[in-house]
């Protein structure tokens, strides 16, 4: 299994827009920031058994904005 993008604790390297967008240039005097600036790990949907009631519980959460932007950028520029 590979480490999540940006998860330095497990060897995951940060993702930079310059890695996927051809001819990307940072603004003068600014350092490029990772996209996203945290481990790219998110549970969009979990389904678990609730043992005392015998029910199945489903929990869902939309992607955080920074993760959605990172995925959108990879899909847009990496395919070229």
VENURMO-V596466 format. One record per pair of residues at least 12 apart in sequence whose C-alpha atoms are under 7 Angstrom apart, sorted by the first residue. I is the first residue (numbers start at 1). GAP is how many residues later the second one is. Records with the same first field share a line. If there is no record, write none. Layout:
I->GAP / GAP
This chain:
4->35 / 36 / 37
5->34 / 35
6->32 / 33 / 34
7->32
14->20
15->19 / 20
16->17 / 18 / 19
17->18
20->54 / 57 / 58
21->56 / 57
35->35
36->30 / 31 / 34
40->27
44->16 / 17 / 18 / 19
45->14 / 15 / 16
46->12 / 13 / 14
47->12
